[in-house]
Amino acid sequence: MFDNLSDKLDKAFHVLKGHGKITDVNVADTLKEVRRALLDADVNFKIAKDFTTRVRDKAIGQNVLTTLQPGQLMVKLVKDELTELMGGDAAGINLSGNPTVILMSGLQGSGKTTFSGKLANYLKTKKNKKPLLVACDIYRPAAINQLQVVGGQIGVEVYTEEGNRNPVEIAQNAVKHAKANGFNVVIVDTAGRLAVDEEMMTEIANVHKAIEPQETLFVVDSMTGQDAVNTAKAFNDRLNFDGVILTKLDGDTRGGAAITIKSVVNKPIKFIGTGEKMEAIDVFYPVRMAERILGMGDVVSLVERAQEQYDEEEARRLQKKIAKNEFGFDDFLSQIQQVKKMGNMKDLVGMIPGAGKALKDVEIEDDAFKHIEAIIHSMTPGERSKPAVLDAKRKMRVAKGSGTSIQQVNQLLKQFDQMSKMMKMMQGGGGKNLMRMMGGMKGGMPQP
């Protein structure tokens, strides 16, 4: 996510390395590189120019704080300006109304149908809502079937009217169906086109007028860069939507849309899509995104994801097993599954301060645990519970069954033994203090 932009901004800040103070000359050189980095990320020229002008005005004449070097101060100023450019504070979703009606808009291929499912899943699991998905795309082949597949994956009902070619009627009838059957959120997936056209705009405007949604969201593919910003403006001129959804941020995006869309349409980015799974949806926090772009990581989001998978009863069970030296590979496998639920590995690594930069040339696959899982699954139940019984003959069988080498099996056993010893040590005062700290954090994370 934003790897190229992060690298170029990092190089720009190196201009100030070794300088004792900020001057007109060195700040001009630094900001010239910052502006180039933004333009390469597909940020509009005027926005990039205004951005660097604001940073320069704040930097010139400032006394560098005793705890900061000029380069560090410049990073802080750029972070603050990026945060403001992307919206400042996080924007919540309006869940008023009975039911809450959410209208999804966007071009074909932006990920609108998939994100409708992700949003339904988010509201169901995180907000304890009962959502209804509505298929109003009557043009794209298999669009209705796609929404039904998505609904089936997350256990959410999909409202359809086979043969009805009037999206306004379908949407109105869906809202009536929701009221009669206890649904408190209605998510209407509308038709998209390959480009903005008058017919599409008129149709979605008519649907909007008929159902009067509490939220109208514009879904945009962040990979399309500045074109996404221009499309958003066209939609906003007709729909006056309430917020933006950025999809495919897990790809090799240049970042221009995320950085500039708020300043162009003056509407907040509310959610981002960070992967293909139905759980790959995050609330958009401008300050956290700015920190990630500048290589500072995003520890708050990382801890929040960990807490979503945190099971107190499971933690207590594991604690007892560790204390009795009974922690086995089945328990280890369970922990791997919890980590995998947190999101794709590259995204998680990017949340650790400094890790993204340190591992920028290392390819982190989403199936990073594949070989470990294969080795564990090739063990017998007895071997998983008591790894010490794995002799040379058993190791050979496990390696053959998992498609790995003896060396890989030995390496896993060695790492597992080291981890078990460390976990045993953590059962002392340090471990209890850590558990208490995590329990306190679970009660509520600080918001930016």
C-alpha positions as CSV (number, residue, x, y, z in Angstrom):
1,M,0.0,0.0,0.0
2,F,1.6,3.3,-1.2
3,D,5.1,1.7,-1.3
4,N,6.4,3.9,-4.1
5,L,5.1,7.1,-2.5
6,S,6.6,6.1,0.9
7,D,10.0,5.4,-0.7
8,K,10.1,8.7,-2.5
9,L,9.0,10.8,0.5
10,D,11.7,9.0,2.6
11,K,14.3,10.1,0.0
12,A,12.9,13.6,0.1
13,F,13.4,13.9,3.8
14,H,17.0,12.7,3.5
15,V,17.8,16.1,1.9
16,L,17.6,17.6,5.4
17,K,19.8,14.9,7.0
18,G,22.8,16.4,8.8
19,H,21.4,19.9,8.7
20,G,21.3,21.7,12.1
21,K,18.3,23.9,11.2
22,I,15.6,24.5,8.5
23,T,16.5,27.2,6.0
24,D,14.9,28.6,2.8
25,V,17.3,26.6,0.7
26,N,17.1,23.2,2.2
27,V,13.4,23.3,2.8
28,A,12.9,24.3,-0.9
29,D,15.0,21.3,-2.0
30,T,13.1,18.9,0.3
31,L,9.7,20.1,-0.8
32,K,10.6,20.0,-4.5
33,E,11.2,16.2,-3.9
34,V,7.9,15.9,-1.9
35,R,6.0,17.6,-4.7
36,R,7.6,15.2,-7.3
37,A,6.6,12.2,-5.1
38,L,3.0,13.4,-4.9
39,L,2.8,14.0,-8.7
40,D,4.2,10.5,-9.3
41,A,1.5,9.2,-7.0
42,D,-1.0,10.7,-9.4
43,V,-1.9,13.7,-7.2
44,N,-3.3,16.7,-9.0
45,F,-0.6,19.3,-9.7
46,K,-2.5,22.2,-8.1
47,I,-3.2,20.2,-5.0
48,A,0.5,19.0,-4.8
49,K,1.7,22.6,-5.2
50,D,-0.7,24.0,-2.6
51,F,0.2,21.2,-0.2
52,T,4.0,21.9,-0.4
53,T,3.3,25.7,-0.1
54,R,1.4,25.1,3.2
55,V,4.2,22.9,4.6
56,R,6.9,25.5,3.6
57,D,5.0,28.3,5.3
58,K,4.8,26.3,8.5
59,A,8.4,25.2,8.3
60,I,10.1,28.5,7.6
61,G,10.8,30.5,10.7
62,Q,10.1,27.6,13.1
63,N,12.6,26.9,15.8
64,V,13.4,23.2,15.7
65,L,12.3,21.6,19.0
66,T,15.2,20.4,21.1
67,T,14.0,16.8,20.7
68,L,13.6,17.0,16.9
69,Q,16.0,17.2,14.1
70,P,15.0,19.3,11.0
71,G,14.2,16.1,9.1
72,Q,12.0,14.8,11.9
73,L,10.2,18.2,12.1
74,M,9.6,18.1,8.3
75,V,8.1,14.6,8.6
76,K,5.7,15.8,11.3
77,L,4.6,18.8,9.2
78,V,4.0,16.6,6.2
79,K,2.1,14.1,8.3
80,D,-0.1,16.8,9.7
81,E,-0.8,18.2,6.3
82,L,-1.5,14.8,4.8
83,T,-3.9,14.1,7.6
84,E,-5.8,17.3,6.9
85,L,-5.8,16.7,3.1
86,M,-7.4,13.3,3.6
87,G,-10.1,14.6,5.9
88,G,-8.7,15.2,9.4
89,D,-11.0,13.1,11.6
90,A,-12.5,9.8,10.8
91,A,-16.1,10.0,9.6
92,G,-18.7,7.6,11.0
93,I,-21.6,6.0,9.0
94,N,-25.1,7.3,9.6
95,L,-27.2,4.5,11.0
96,S,-30.3,6.5,11.8
97,G,-33.7,5.6,10.3
98,N,-35.8,2.5,10.6
99,P,-34.5,0.8,8.6
100,T,-31.3,2.6,7.7
101,V,-31.1,2.8,3.9
102,I,-27.7,2.8,2.3
103,L,-27.4,3.5,-1.5
104,M,-24.2,2.2,-3.2
105,S,-23.1,4.0,-6.4
106,G,-20.1,3.8,-8.7
107,L,-18.7,2.6,-12.0
108,Q,-18.7,-1.0,-13.2
109,G,-15.6,-2.8,-12.0
110,S,-15.1,-0.6,-8.9
111,G,-15.9,-3.4,-6.5
112,K,-19.3,-2.1,-5.6
113,T,-21.1,-5.4,-5.3
114,T,-18.3,-7.1,-3.3
115,F,-18.1,-4.1,-1.0
116,S,-21.8,-4.1,-0.5
117,G,-21.3,-7.6,1.0
118,K,-18.3,-6.4,3.1
119,L,-20.3,-3.5,4.5
120,A,-23.3,-5.9,5.3
121,N,-20.9,-8.2,7.0
122,Y,-19.3,-5.3,9.0
123,L,-22.6,-4.0,10.2
124,K,-23.8,-7.6,11.1
125,T,-20.7,-8.6,13.0
126,K,-19.4,-5.2,14.4
127,K,-22.6,-3.2,14.9
128,N,-25.0,-6.1,15.6
129,K,-27.4,-5.1,12.8
130,K,-29.6,-7.2,10.6
131,P,-28.8,-6.1,7.0
132,L,-30.7,-6.8,3.8
133,L,-28.8,-6.7,0.5
134,V,-30.8,-5.5,-2.5
135,A,-30.0,-6.4,-6.1
136,C,-30.8,-3.4,-8.3
137,D,-28.3,-4.0,-11.0
138,I,-30.5,-5.2,-13.8
139,Y,-28.0,-4.8,-16.7
140,R,-24.7,-6.6,-15.9
141,P,-24.9,-10.3,-16.6
142,A,-24.7,-12.4,-13.4
143,A,-24.8,-9.3,-11.2
144,I,-27.7,-10.6,-9.2
145,N,-26.1,-14.0,-8.9
146,Q,-22.9,-12.4,-7.7
147,L,-24.7,-10.6,-4.9
148,Q,-26.5,-13.8,-3.9
149,V,-23.1,-15.6,-3.7
150,V,-21.7,-12.8,-1.5
151,G,-24.9,-12.9,0.6
152,G,-24.5,-16.6,1.1
153,Q,-20.9,-16.3,2.2
154,I,-21.8,-13.9,5.0
155,G,-25.3,-15.3,5.9
156,V,-27.2,-12.2,4.8
157,E,-30.5,-12.3,2.8
158,V,-30.5,-10.9,-0.7
159,Y,-33.7,-9.3,-2.0
160,T,-34.3,-9.8,-5.8
161,E,-37.3,-9.5,-8.2
162,E,-36.8,-11.8,-11.2
163,G,-38.1,-10.2,-14.4
164,N,-38.6,-6.7,-12.9
165,R,-36.6,-4.2,-15.0
166,N,-37.5,-1.2,-12.9
167,P,-34.7,-0.5,-10.3
168,V,-36.9,2.1,-8.6
169,E,-39.7,-0.3,-7.9
170,I,-37.2,-3.0,-6.7
171,A,-35.6,-0.6,-4.2
172,Q,-39.0,0.6,-2.9
173,N,-40.3,-2.9,-2.5
174,A,-37.1,-4.0,-0.8
175,V,-37.5,-1.3,1.8
176,K,-41.1,-2.4,2.4
177,H,-39.9,-6.0,2.7
178,A,-37.2,-4.9,5.3
179,K,-39.8,-3.1,7.4
180,A,-42.1,-6.1,7.4
181,N,-39.4,-8.6,8.2
182,G,-37.3,-6.9,10.9
183,F,-34.3,-5.8,8.9
184,N,-32.8,-2.6,10.3
185,V,-30.3,-1.9,7.4
186,V,-31.0,-2.0,3.7
187,I,-28.0,-1.9,1.3
188,V,-29.0,-1.2,-2.2
189,D,-26.5,-2.3,-4.9
190,T,-27.1,-0.3,-8.1
191,A,-26.0,-0.7,-11.6
192,G,-22.7,0.7,-12.8
193,R,-21.4,1.5,-16.3
194,L,-18.0,1.5,-17.9
195,A,-18.1,5.3,-18.0
196,V,-20.3,8.1,-16.6
197,D,-23.4,8.5,-18.8
198,E,-26.7,10.4,-18.6
199,E,-28.9,7.3,-18.5
200,M,-27.0,5.9,-15.5
201,M,-27.0,9.2,-13.7
202,T,-30.8,9.7,-14.2
203,E,-31.6,6.2,-13.1
204,I,-29.6,6.3,-9.9
205,A,-30.9,9.8,-9.1
206,N,-34.5,8.4,-9.5
207,V,-33.7,5.5,-7.1
208,H,-32.1,8.0,-4.7
209,K,-35.2,10.2,-4.8
210,A,-37.6,7.3,-4.3
211,I,-36.0,5.7,-1.2
212,E,-34.4,8.8,0.4
213,P,-31.3,6.9,1.8
214,Q,-29.7,7.9,5.1
215,E,-26.3,7.2,3.4
216,T,-25.3,7.5,-0.3
217,L,-21.8,6.1,-0.8
218,F,-19.6,6.3,-3.8
219,V,-17.4,3.3,-4.4
220,V,-14.2,4.0,-6.3
221,D,-11.3,1.8,-7.4
222,S,-8.2,3.4,-5.9
223,M,-6.0,1.8,-8.6
224,T,-7.5,4.3,-11.2
225,G,-5.8,7.2,-9.5
226,Q,-6.8,10.7,-10.7
227,D,-9.5,9.3,-12.9
228,A,-11.2,8.1,-9.8
229,V,-11.2,11.7,-8.4
230,N,-12.8,13.0,-11.6
231,T,-15.5,10.3,-11.6
232,A,-16.3,11.1,-8.0
233,K,-16.8,14.7,-8.8
234,A,-19.2,13.8,-11.7
235,F,-21.3,11.6,-9.3
236,N,-21.2,14.1,-6.5
237,D,-22.5,16.9,-8.8
238,R,-25.6,14.7,-9.5
239,L,-26.1,12.7,-6.3
240,N,-24.5,14.9,-3.6
241,F,-23.3,11.6,-1.9
242,D,-22.4,11.4,1.8
243,G,-19.0,9.6,1.6
244,V,-16.5,7.7,-0.4
245,I,-15.4,4.0,-0.3
246,L,-11.9,3.3,-1.6
247,T,-11.5,-0.3,-2.8
248,K,-8.4,-2.3,-3.8
249,L,-6.0,-0.4,-1.5
250,D,-4.1,-3.7,-1.0
251,G,-2.9,-3.5,-4.6
252,D,0.0,-1.6,-6.1
253,T,-1.9,1.7,-5.8
254,R,-0.2,5.0,-6.4
255,G,-2.4,6.7,-3.8
256,G,-3.5,9.8,-5.6
257,A,-7.2,9.0,-5.1
258,A,-6.9,8.5,-1.3
259,I,-4.9,11.6,-0.9
260,T,-6.9,14.1,-3.0
261,I,-10.5,12.9,-3.3
262,K,-11.6,14.6,-0.1
263,S,-10.3,18.0,-1.2
264,V,-11.9,17.8,-4.6
265,V,-15.5,16.6,-3.6
266,N,-15.4,17.8,0.1
267,K,-16.8,14.4,1.2
268,P,-15.1,12.1,3.6
269,I,-13.6,8.7,2.8
270,K,-15.6,6.5,5.2
271,F,-14.3,3.0,4.5
272,I,-11.4,1.3,2.6
273,G,-11.2,-2.2,1.1
274,T,-7.9,-4.0,1.9
275,G,-8.3,-7.4,0.4
276,E,-10.6,-10.0,-1.2
277,K,-12.0,-11.5,2.0
278,M,-15.4,-10.3,3.3
279,E,-13.6,-9.2,6.5
280,A,-11.2,-7.0,4.5
281,I,-12.9,-3.7,5.4
282,D,-11.5,-0.9,7.6
283,V,-12.9,2.4,8.8
284,F,-10.7,5.1,7.2
285,Y,-8.6,7.1,9.7
286,P,-6.7,9.9,7.9
287,V,-4.0,10.2,10.6
288,R,-3.3,6.5,10.6
289,M,-3.1,6.5,6.8
290,A,-0.7,9.5,6.8
291,E,1.5,7.6,9.3
292,R,1.5,4.5,7.2
293,I,2.4,6.5,4.0
294,L,5.4,8.0,6.0
295,G,6.6,4.6,7.2
296,M,5.5,5.1,10.8
297,G,3.3,2.0,10.9
298,D,-0.2,1.8,12.4
299,V,0.0,0.1,15.8
300,V,-3.4,1.2,16.9
301,S,-5.1,-0.6,13.9
302,L,-2.9,-3.6,14.4
303,V,-3.9,-3.9,18.1
304,E,-7.6,-3.3,17.2
305,R,-7.5,-6.2,14.7
306,A,-5.8,-8.4,17.3
307,Q,-8.4,-7.6,19.9
308,E,-11.2,-8.5,17.4
309,Q,-9.8,-12.0,17.4
310,Y,-9.0,-12.1,21.1
311,D,-10.9,-14.8,22.9
312,E,-10.6,-14.5,26.7
313,E,-11.7,-18.0,27.4
314,E,-9.3,-19.4,24.8
315,A,-6.5,-17.3,26.3
316,R,-7.2,-18.7,29.8
317,R,-7.2,-22.2,28.4
318,L,-3.9,-21.7,26.7
319,Q,-2.4,-20.1,29.8
320,K,-3.2,-23.2,31.8
321,K,-1.7,-25.5,29.1
322,I,1.5,-23.4,29.0
323,A,1.8,-23.5,32.8
324,K,1.5,-27.3,32.7
325,N,3.9,-27.5,29.7
326,E,1.1,-29.0,27.6
327,F,1.1,-26.4,24.7
328,G,1.1,-28.4,21.5
329,F,0.9,-28.0,17.8
330,D,-2.9,-28.0,17.7
331,D,-2.8,-24.9,20.0
332,F,-0.1,-23.4,17.7
333,L,-2.3,-24.1,14.7
334,S,-5.2,-22.4,16.4
335,Q,-3.1,-19.3,17.0
336,I,-2.1,-19.2,13.3
337,Q,-5.8,-19.2,12.3
338,Q,-6.4,-16.2,14.6
339,V,-3.5,-14.3,13.0
340,K,-4.8,-15.1,9.5
341,K,-8.2,-13.7,10.3
342,M,-6.6,-10.3,11.0
343,G,-5.9,-9.7,7.3
344,N,-3.3,-10.3,4.6
345,M,0.3,-10.6,5.9
346,K,1.7,-7.7,3.8
347,D,-0.9,-5.3,5.3
348,L,-0.2,-6.5,8.8
349,V,3.6,-6.1,8.4
350,G,3.0,-2.5,7.1
351,M,1.3,-1.7,10.4
352,I,4.5,-2.4,12.4
353,P,6.7,0.8,12.6
354,G,9.8,0.4,10.4
355,A,8.9,-3.1,9.3
356,G,7.5,-2.0,5.9
357,K,10.7,-0.2,5.1
358,A,13.0,-2.9,6.4
359,L,11.1,-5.6,4.4
360,K,10.3,-3.6,1.3
361,D,12.2,-5.9,-1.0
362,V,10.9,-9.1,0.7
363,E,7.9,-10.7,-1.0
364,I,5.4,-11.5,1.8
365,E,2.8,-14.0,0.5
366,D,-0.7,-14.1,1.9
367,D,-0.2,-17.9,2.4
368,A,3.0,-17.4,4.4
369,F,1.9,-20.1,6.9
370,K,1.1,-22.7,4.2
371,H,4.2,-24.9,4.8
372,I,3.8,-24.7,8.6
373,E,0.2,-25.8,8.4
374,A,1.1,-28.6,6.0
375,I,3.7,-29.9,8.3
376,I,1.4,-29.8,11.4
377,H,-1.5,-31.5,9.4
378,S,0.9,-34.3,8.5
379,M,1.5,-35.1,12.1
380,T,-0.6,-37.6,14.1
381,P,-2.7,-36.3,17.0
382,G,-0.2,-37.8,19.4
383,E,2.8,-36.1,17.7
384,R,1.0,-32.7,17.8
385,S,0.3,-32.9,21.5
386,K,3.8,-34.3,22.3
387,P,6.3,-33.1,19.7
388,A,9.2,-34.7,21.6
389,V,8.1,-38.1,20.2
390,L,9.1,-37.0,16.7
391,D,12.2,-39.1,16.0
392,A,14.1,-39.2,12.7
393,K,11.8,-41.8,11.1
394,R,8.6,-39.8,12.1
395,K,10.2,-36.6,10.8
396,M,10.9,-38.2,7.5
397,R,7.2,-39.3,7.2
398,V,5.9,-35.8,8.2
399,A,8.2,-34.2,5.6
400,K,7.1,-36.6,2.9
401,G,3.4,-36.1,3.8
402,S,3.6,-32.3,3.8
403,G,5.7,-31.9,0.7
404,T,8.5,-30.3,2.6
405,S,12.1,-31.2,3.6
406,I,13.6,-32.7,6.8
407,Q,15.3,-29.3,7.3
408,Q,12.0,-27.4,7.2
409,V,10.5,-29.9,9.7
410,N,13.5,-29.5,12.0
411,Q,13.4,-25.8,11.7
412,L,9.7,-25.6,12.7
413,L,10.4,-28.0,15.7
414,K,13.3,-25.8,16.8
415,Q,11.2,-22.6,16.5
416,F,8.3,-24.2,18.3
417,D,10.6,-25.3,21.2
418,Q,12.0,-21.8,21.5
419,M,8.6,-20.2,21.5
420,S,7.3,-22.7,24.1
421,K,10.2,-21.8,26.4
422,M,9.5,-18.1,26.0
423,M,5.8,-18.5,26.7
424,K,6.6,-20.6,29.8
425,M,8.8,-17.7,31.0
426,M,6.0,-15.2,30.4
427,Q,3.9,-17.1,32.9
428,G,5.8,-15.2,35.7
429,G,5.0,-11.7,36.8
430,G,5.9,-10.2,33.4
431,G,3.3,-12.4,31.7
432,K,0.6,-11.5,34.2
433,N,1.3,-7.8,33.9
434,L,1.2,-8.2,30.1
435,M,-2.2,-9.9,30.3
436,R,-3.5,-7.2,32.6
437,M,-2.3,-4.5,30.1
438,M,-4.0,-6.3,27.2
439,G,-7.2,-6.6,29.2
440,G,-7.1,-2.8,29.8
441,M,-6.5,-2.1,26.2
442,K,-9.4,-4.3,25.2
443,G,-11.7,-2.1,27.2
444,G,-11.2,0.7,24.7
445,M,-8.6,1.9,22.3
446,P,-7.7,5.6,22.1
447,Q,-9.1,7.2,19.0
448,P,-7.2,9.7,16.9
